[in-house]
């Protein structure tokens, strides 16, 4: 493509590197430049309107613009635009936000450690797991287990934790201490006649087998998202976390719940831990913590972890960890105001009520010839594209069905997330019922377009 000199597209191609993007293709294709947001909708530089059905990157929980939050940021910048939490310094917004998070925690927690992103939060939780076992005299417990297809971030340790080989390729990753157990995708991976409970038991047995093979006394922690976000909005099968937690307790392995996507009502409860009965030693959070209006994340640590942190501080004279912008007063002030908004609009009740609408509006598309399965909870949902849904026969990967549906949806003014041949939906929590119905209609038109093309190609059963 030839760009107009000095156009915004030409300037982008000449200057920016885009994450999770084919860089060579981008040189030819250029960007879609988003210039404005309003509620659940965004507008590009040509004036086209789109419903963003994944809240940006799962994070714009209050939509794409807020005068109220802009005023909070402005006033905080005027008063104290920056200060740090190093060497006994503090600021009131960070203190108030930490107090609020401890009140909201899904299980009793002792302290809050602030960072700037979900990746940093998980990186910090990894360090704290190692810090804990060193404090109690078991430094050999250094291995961390996560799950295949899980996503926990892009920093070197967090991406090693992530079970996505495409994010390791070419970087010399993952690091050695990181191990991965089974991907608990019931629809795709259950054996004929196997119930969800039986599948969950098999997943727990696989975890225990891995622990025994590695040596239980070498395992520091297990990380899991309540709902696997970038893995495709994969819900845990019935009984999964009950059985997994029994294995972790048996071997005294720390459990870190990655609530970066699920936290703050996404699953129909304030935390995914509450939805699925998880009792973690640490909780990581980000994204909807500030409704994505400011970069901020937090790790909530239990008394067990905090006691070890105190002991190590006694030993070494310093808790030698931190980030320049951790607990940034502007980010903390905005996140605190977001929590106030959540309380005012009853965000949990809203997610429950509108979650039922989402499950209905998109669930009816299970009858579509391209769709094999639809599963969701609260305002997060995954839709499996299959050549034969009942027989669980996938499309040939060369057909790129998921990418084709994504492109067709965009033509119909709908932005969705695609993971292989799985469509993912996690709209802003302020979406209205009529907008959800609109999402379903736009998606159905996109599916029809692709089905027609595939039929012409002879690729449908």
GUFI-582171 format. One record per residue (C-alpha): residue in three letters; x, y, z. Coordinates in steps of 0.1 Angstrom, whole numbers, plus 5000, padded with zeros to 4 digits. Example, Ala and Ser with C-alpha at 12.3 -4.5 7.8 and 13.67 -1.06 7.14 Angstrom:
<atoms>
ALA512349555078SER513749895071
</atoms>
This chain:
<atoms>
UNK500050005000UNK501250354992UNK500650605020UNK499950975016UNK503251145027UNK502951275063UNK499551105068UNK498950955102UNK499250605086UNK502550685070UNK503850835103UNK502750525122UNK504550285098UNK507750495099UNK507950515137UNK506050265157UNK506449895166UNK503049725172UNK502649455198UNK501149115189UNK501349225152UNK502949075121UNK505449355116UNK506049285079UNK502349285072UNK501949605091UNK504549775068UNK502149705039UNK498849735056UNK499250015081UNK497150085112UNK493550135120UNK493750465139UNK491250505167UNK490550865175UNK487650875199UNK485750655223UNK482250685237UNK480750415260UNK481250075243UNK481950235209UNK485150365193UNK485550565161UNK488450555136UNK489950855117UNK487450805089UNK484550835112UNK483550475112UNK481950345144UNK482650005160UNK481349825191UNK484349695209UNK483249365223UNK486449295241UNK486849625260UNK490049695242UNK492349435258UNK489749315283UNK490249635304UNK488049925294UNK485449825319UNK483750175320UNK484050225283UNK486450445263UNK485950795278UNK485050945312UNK484851315321UNK484651225358UNK487851025358UNK489551295336UNK488751545363UNK490051325391UNK493351285371UNK493551655365UNK493051755401UNK495551495413UNK498151615388UNK497651975400UNK498051875436UNK500751595434UNK501451465399UNK504051215410UNK505651065440UNK507150725448UNK506750455476UNK510450405481UNK512250445514UNK509250525536UNK507650775513UNK503950755506UNK500950935491UNK497250935502UNK495650795470UNK497950485472UNK497050435509UNK493350475503UNK493350235473UNK495249975492UNK492749995520UNK489949955495UNK491449655479UNK491949485512UNK488349535520UNK487249395486UNK489649095487UNK488048755479UNK489748605509UNK491548775538UNK494748945526UNK497449135546UNK499049395523UNK499049535488UNK502049565465UNK501449815436UNK502949795401UNK502049935367UNK500749645346UNK499349295349UNK502649155336UNK504549335364UNK502049205390UNK502548845380UNK506348905378UNK506249035413UNK504148745425UNK506748505411UNK509448685430UNK507448685461UNK506848305458UNK510648265456UNK511148515484UNK508748315507UNK510447985502UNK513848135508UNK512548295540UNK511347965554UNK514647785546UNK513547595514UNK515347775486UNK515147455465UNK511447525460UNK511947735429UNK509847585401UNK506647755391UNK503747565374UNK501147725352UNK498947575324UNK499347535287UNK497647815268UNK497548035299UNK498648395295UNK500148575324UNK502148865308UNK504948965285UNK507849035309UNK510548765308UNK509348575339UNK505548625333UNK505848515297UNK507848205308UNK504948145331UNK502548175302UNK501947855283UNK501848005248UNK504747875226UNK504148155201UNK505248405227UNK508348215235UNK509548155200UNK512748345191UNK513248495225UNK515048195241UNK512148145265UNK510748005287UNK513248015315UNK513947675330UNK512147695364UNK508747725346UNK506647415340UNK503247365324UNK500447135331UNK497347045310UNK495147295292UNK491647235308UNK489547295277UNK486747055283UNK484947095249UNK488047045228UNK489846795250UNK487446565268UNK487346205259UNK484146045245UNK481646005273UNK483846185298UNK481846415322UNK483146755333UNK483846615367UNK485746315353UNK487746555331UNK488546775361UNK489746465380UNK492046385350UNK493446735350UNK494146715387UNK495846385382UNK498046525355UNK499046815378UNK499946565406UNK501946355382UNK503946655371UNK504546755407UNK505746415416UNK507946395385UNK509546725392UNK509746665430UNK507146825452UNK509946975474UNK511147175443UNK507747345435UNK507147695447UNK503747795433UNK500947735409UNK499348015389UNK495948005373UNK493348245359UNK489848175371UNK488748205335UNK491548165310UNK491348485290UNK493848495262UNK493648115260UNK490148175246UNK487848265275UNK487947905287UNK485747835317UNK486947575343UNK484947255340UNK482847155370UNK484947055400UNK488147175385UNK489447415411UNK488247205440UNK490346915428UNK493347135418UNK493447305452UNK493346965470UNK496546865451UNK498147205460UNK497247165496UNK498546805497UNK502046925486UNK501947275503UNK502347465470UNK501447835469UNK498447925448UNK498448255429UNK495148365413UNK495748575383UNK492748805384UNK494149055358UNK491248985335UNK488648835358UNK488849085387UNK486249355393UNK483049185383UNK483949035349UNK482748685360UNK479548815377UNK481248835411UNK483749095422UNK486548835418UNK486748515397UNK487948355430UNK484448405444UNK482848265413UNK484847945414UNK485647885451UNK489347965449UNK491348045481UNK494648185469UNK497848285488UNK498248585464UNK495948765440UNK497248965410UNK495049235395UNK495149515369UNK493049615338UNK489649695354UNK491349805386UNK491550155369UNK489050075341UNK492250105319UNK492250475324UNK495650465341UNK498350195341UNK498250035375UNK498249685390UNK498349525424UNK499349205441UNK497349115472UNK499448905496UNK498248685524UNK499548705560UNK501648395553UNK503448575525UNK503648905543UNK505248745574UNK508048605552UNK508548955536UNK508949105571UNK511448825580UNK513548885549UNK513449255555UNK514849195589UNK517548965575UNK518649185545UNK517749525559UNK515549615529UNK512749485507UNK514749525476UNK511949535450UNK510049815433UNK509050025403UNK509450395397UNK505750445390UNK504350185415UNK501550345436UNK501650655413UNK499350905429UNK497450995397UNK496950625387UNK495950545423UNK493450835425UNK491850725392UNK491650365403UNK490150475437UNK487450675418UNK486750375396UNK486050165427UNK483650435438UNK481850425405UNK481650045407UNK479950065440UNK477550345429UNK476350145398UNK476449805416UNK478849665391UNK478549305404UNK474749315401UNK475049475367UNK477449205355UNK475148935367UNK472049085350UNK473749175317UNK475848855317UNK472548665313UNK471748875283UNK475148815268UNK474848435273UNK471448445257UNK472248675227UNK475348485217UNK474248145230UNK471548125204UNK474348135177UNK475347785188UNK472847675161UNK474847855134UNK476647615110UNK480047755119UNK479647735157UNK480447435177UNK480147555213UNK479347865233UNK480347895270UNK480448205292UNK479948335327UNK479148695336UNK480348925309UNK483048695294UNK482248435268UNK484048215243UNK482648075210UNK484247775193UNK484147765155UNK483847405142UNK483247235109UNK481246985128UNK480347105163UNK478646785175UNK481546565163UNK484146825174UNK485746825140UNK487647155135UNK488147345103UNK491347295084UNK493747555099UNK494647675064UNK491147815060UNK491848075087UNK488148065097UNK488648265129UNK490548545111UNK487948555084UNK485148595110UNK487148865127UNK487549055094UNK483849015085UNK482849135120UNK484949445115UNK483249515082UNK479949505102UNK481249745128UNK482149485155UNK485649445171UNK486149095186UNK489148895198UNK490148575180UNK492248295194UNK492748045166UNK489247945157UNK487748065189UNK485948395193UNK486248585226UNK483848845240UNK484349065271UNK482549395265UNK482849695287UNK480849635319UNK478749945311UNK477349785280UNK473549795278UNK471149515269UNK470249665235UNK473949695226UNK474549325235UNK471649235211UNK473349455185UNK476649265191UNK474748935184UNK473149065153UNK476449205138UNK478248885147UNK475548675130UNK475848875098UNK479648815099UNK479248445105UNK476748435076UNK479248605053UNK481948355061UNK479648055059UNK478648165024UNK482248205013UNK483147865028UNK480147705011UNK481247844978UNK484747694985UNK483247354994UNK484647375029UNK481447315049UNK480046975057
</atoms>
